[in-house]
Amino acid sequence: MYLSMVVPCFNEEHGVQRLHDALVAALSGATRDYEVILVDDGSTDRTLDEARRLNEHDPRFRYVSLSRNFGKESAMLCGLRHARGDRVALLDADLQHPPALLPRMLVLLDTGYDQVVARRSRSGDRPWRTALSRTYYRLARRFLDVRLQDGVGDFRVLSRRAVDALLSLPEQHRFSKGLFAWIGFDTGCVTYRNVPREIGASRWRPSALVDHGVDGLTSFNDHPLRPALYLGPLAFAFGCVAAAIGDGPQRWAAALLGSAGIEVFLLGVLGEYVGRTCAEVRQRPHYLVKESSPAPVDLRAAELVAGSGPVPGPGLVS
């Protein structure tokens, strides 16, 4: 198969049909030899029903439904494992990753790259989010063992060699942006203007964004553990100086409070790494599959079925 497209979905009942129409239109002049894998990540709306309906009318649109919400990282991993194409694209269901870019990305991939990433501008983002993102990527460039680019997310096309390399990585805490950079290979880039979400609101809460950022900072380096080598002696020296020159309980209290703050901070950093080590030792599966569509035996027959007419919208299905 020429192309597989992996689309994580969470509560996208109103966007799945639009996604289908946009993908079919974008690829109509490029290739008909493709499949789309909709990964329903434990949605609480009718996303799974919409995926079943699409699969019935267009067998190129397959679906995998997870038993609960495991998170986008697990959903992407599930889709990559189910993808059968020689080239695999990752994109979101909300059309903020424009399907119209895919033909251009595929052409670039076929020139010898193993990854082609789409880099978006930050026009339209809230100022606080833009400022936090830029600050994060500055920290990432300084401290991480891999190089992350501001504006580059999960929207990309991968060769089969790159996909197999990703699937060979066994870790439990998966920070895909870092993993994409870690596997290396020649990488091309296309740029596009930020596209606002057409339906609904983003599921990324500020706390989830912070957790995701911490995952990235701790998954690809051990630098946060290094301060213990320096802050420990500094705290000890600070306490000695306070004891030598102090003449009252207030200075002693300040010295103890400063030392305790440093210790609590370092214990928190150490606990983060210990927790990740425990997760790796448990080796629990990244996700559990509740239901999946049957893969079409004859892919050309599936193309003929899909090409027999447009997929009707939800209101046209009995």
C-alpha positions in Angstrom: 0.0 0.0 0.0 1.3 3.4 -0.9 0.0 5.4 2.1 -1.5 4.9 5.6 -2.9 7.8 7.5 -3.1 7.6 11.3 -5.7 9.9 12.9 -6.2 9.9 16.7 -9.8 10.9 17.6 -11.3 11.9 20.9 -14.8 13.2 20.9 -14.7 14.1 17.2 -18.2 13.0 16.2 -18.9 16.3 14.3 -15.5 16.3 12.6 -15.0 12.8 11.2 -17.2 13.4 8.1 -15.4 16.7 7.4 -12.0 14.9 7.8 -13.2 12.2 5.3 -14.2 14.7 2.7 -11.0 16.8 3.1 -8.7 13.7 2.8 -10.6 12.3 -0.3 -10.4 15.7 -2.0 -6.7 16.2 -1.1 -5.6 12.8 -2.4 -7.9 12.4 -5.4 -5.2 13.6 -7.7 -2.3 12.1 -5.9 -3.2 8.4 -5.2 -6.2 6.2 -4.5 -4.0 3.5 -2.9 -4.3 4.6 0.7 -6.0 3.7 4.0 -7.0 5.9 7.0 -6.9 4.5 10.5 -9.2 6.3 12.9 -8.1 5.6 16.4 -11.0 6.3 18.8 -9.2 7.1 22.1 -12.1 6.3 24.4 -14.5 9.0 23.1 -17.6 9.6 25.1 -19.7 10.9 22.2 -20.6 9.2 18.9 -17.1 9.2 17.4 -17.1 5.4 17.2 -20.5 5.3 15.5 -19.3 7.8 12.9 -16.1 5.7 12.3 -18.3 2.6 11.8 -20.5 4.4 9.3 -17.5 5.7 7.3 -16.0 2.2 7.3 -19.2 0.7 6.0 -19.4 3.2 3.0 -15.6 3.6 2.4 -13.6 0.6 3.5 -10.4 2.6 3.1 -11.4 4.3 6.4 -10.7 1.7 9.1 -11.1 2.3 12.8 -9.6 1.0 16.1 -11.5 1.7 19.3 -9.6 1.7 22.6 -11.2 0.5 25.8 -10.8 3.9 27.5 -9.0 7.2 27.0 -5.2 6.3 27.1 -4.0 9.6 25.7 -2.8 10.8 22.3 0.6 9.2 22.5 -0.9 5.8 23.0 -3.4 6.4 20.3 -0.7 7.3 17.8 1.3 4.2 18.7 -1.8 2.1 18.2 -2.3 3.6 14.8 1.3 3.1 13.8 1.1 -0.5 14.7 -2.0 -1.0 12.5 -0.6 1.0 9.5 0.3 -1.2 6.6 1.5 1.5 4.1 5.0 2.0 2.8 4.5 5.7 3.9 2.6 6.6 7.0 1.2 10.1 7.8 0.2 11.3 11.2 -2.4 14.1 11.5 -5.2 15.4 13.8 -8.9 14.9 13.2 -9.8 18.6 13.8 -8.4 19.7 10.4 -5.8 22.0 12.0 -3.3 19.8 10.1 -4.4 20.6 6.6 -4.9 17.5 4.5 -4.2 19.6 1.4 -0.5 19.6 2.4 -0.2 15.8 2.1 0.5 15.6 -1.7 3.3 18.1 -1.3 4.8 16.3 1.7 4.6 12.9 -0.2 6.5 14.4 -3.2 9.2 15.6 -0.8 9.4 12.3 1.0 9.9 10.5 -2.3 13.0 12.6 -3.0 15.0 10.6 -0.4 13.8 11.7 3.0 12.6 9.4 5.7 10.6 12.1 7.5 8.8 15.1 6.2 7.5 17.4 8.9 5.0 20.2 8.7 6.0 23.3 10.7 3.2 25.8 11.5 3.3 29.5 12.3 1.9 30.6 15.6 -0.5 33.2 14.2 -3.8 33.1 16.0 -2.4 31.5 19.1 -3.1 33.1 22.5 -0.1 35.3 23.6 0.4 33.4 26.8 0.5 30.1 25.0 3.0 31.5 22.4 5.2 32.8 25.1 5.2 29.5 27.1 5.9 27.5 23.9 8.9 29.6 22.9 10.3 29.5 26.5 9.9 25.7 26.5 11.6 25.2 23.2 14.5 27.4 24.4 14.9 25.2 27.4 14.6 22.1 25.2 17.4 23.2 22.9 19.6 23.9 25.9 19.0 20.8 27.9 17.6 17.9 25.8 19.8 15.4 24.0 17.6 15.7 20.9 16.7 18.8 18.9 13.1 20.0 18.9 11.9 22.7 16.5 9.3 25.3 17.6 6.1 24.8 15.5 6.9 21.2 14.6 4.4 18.8 16.0 3.0 15.4 15.1 1.9 16.3 11.6 4.4 14.5 9.4 4.9 11.7 6.8 7.2 8.8 7.6 8.9 6.2 5.5 8.3 2.5 6.5 11.9 2.4 7.7 11.3 5.4 10.1 8.0 3.8 11.3 9.7 0.5 12.0 12.4 2.4 14.0 9.8 4.1 16.1 8.0 0.8 16.8 11.2 -0.8 17.9 11.4 1.6 20.9 9.9 -0.1 23.9 9.6 2.7 26.5 6.4 3.3 28.4 6.5 7.1 28.7 6.4 8.1 25.0 7.2 11.7 24.1 6.7 11.4 20.3 8.3 14.7 19.4 11.5 13.6 21.0 11.2 10.1 19.6 10.8 11.5 16.1 14.0 13.5 16.6 15.9 10.7 18.3 15.6 8.1 15.5 17.3 10.6 13.2 17.2 9.9 9.4 17.0 12.6 6.8 14.2 15.0 7.5 12.5 17.5 5.2 10.2 20.3 6.2 7.3 22.2 4.8 5.8 25.3 6.4 2.1 26.4 6.6 0.0 29.1 8.2 -1.7 28.2 11.5 -5.2 26.9 10.9 -7.9 27.6 13.5 -10.0 24.7 14.8 -13.3 24.7 12.9 -15.4 22.6 15.4 -15.3 22.4 19.2 -12.5 23.4 21.5 -9.1 22.0 22.1 -8.9 19.1 24.6 -5.5 20.2 25.8 -5.9 21.8 29.2 -3.0 24.0 30.5 -2.2 21.4 33.2 -2.0 18.7 30.5 0.3 20.9 28.4 2.6 21.3 31.4 2.6 17.6 32.1 3.4 16.9 28.4 6.3 19.4 28.6 7.7 17.7 31.7 7.5 14.4 29.9 9.7 15.8 27.2 12.3 17.3 29.6 12.7 14.1 31.6 12.4 11.6 28.8 15.6 12.6 26.9 18.1 13.7 29.5 19.1 13.3 33.2 20.2 16.9 33.6 17.6 17.7 36.2 19.4 15.3 38.6 22.6 17.2 38.2 21.7 20.1 40.5 21.9 17.7 43.5 25.7 17.7 43.0 25.8 21.5 43.3 22.9 22.6 45.4 23.7 20.1 48.2 27.1 21.6 49.0 25.8 25.1 48.5 23.0 24.5 51.0 25.5 23.0 53.4 27.8 26.1 53.0 24.8 28.4 53.4 23.9 26.8 56.6 27.5 27.0 57.9 27.7 30.7 57.1 24.3 31.4 58.7 25.4 29.5 61.9 28.7 31.5 62.0 27.3 35.0 61.6 23.8 34.5 62.9 22.9 36.0 66.2 19.2 35.2 66.4 16.5 32.6 65.6 15.3 34.4 62.5 18.6 33.8 60.6 18.5 30.2 61.7 15.0 29.8 60.5 15.9 31.4 57.1 18.8 29.0 56.7 16.6 26.0 57.6 13.8 27.1 55.3 16.2 27.6 52.4 17.8 24.2 52.9 14.4 22.5 53.2 13.1 24.1 50.0 16.1 22.8 48.1 15.7 19.3 49.5 12.0 19.2 48.6 12.8 20.3 45.1 15.4 17.7 44.6 13.2 15.0 46.1 10.5 15.9 43.6 12.9 15.7 40.7 14.2 12.3 42.0 10.6 11.1 42.5 9.8 11.9 38.9 12.6 9.7 37.6 11.8 6.9 40.2 8.1 7.0 39.1 9.1 6.6 35.4 11.4 3.7 36.3 8.5 2.0 38.1 6.4 2.4 35.0 9.1 0.9 32.8 9.5 -2.1 35.1 5.7 -2.8 35.2 5.6 -3.2 31.4 1.9 -2.6 31.2 0.5 -2.3 27.6 0.2 1.2 26.3 -3.5 0.6 25.4 -6.2 -2.0 25.1 -8.3 -2.4 22.0 -12.1 -2.8 22.4 -13.1 -3.0 18.8 -11.6 -2.7 15.3 -12.9 -2.8 11.8 -12.1 -5.8 9.6 -9.3 -5.0 7.2 -10.5 -5.3 3.5 -9.0 -8.4 1.9 -8.9 -6.9 -1.6 -7.7 -3.3 -1.4 -8.5 -2.6 -5.0 -12.1 -3.7 -4.4 -12.2 -1.3 -1.4 -11.1 1.5 -3.7 -13.8 0.6 -6.2 -16.4 0.7 -3.4 -15.1 4.0 -2.1 -15.2 5.4 -5.7 -18.7 4.4 -6.4 -20.1 7.6 -4.9 -19.7 10.1 -2.0 -20.1 8.9 1.5 -23.5 10.2 2.8 -23.6 12.4 5.8 -25.0 11.2 9.1 -28.5 12.5 8.2 -28.6 10.4 5.0 -27.9 7.0 6.7 -30.9 5.0 7.6 
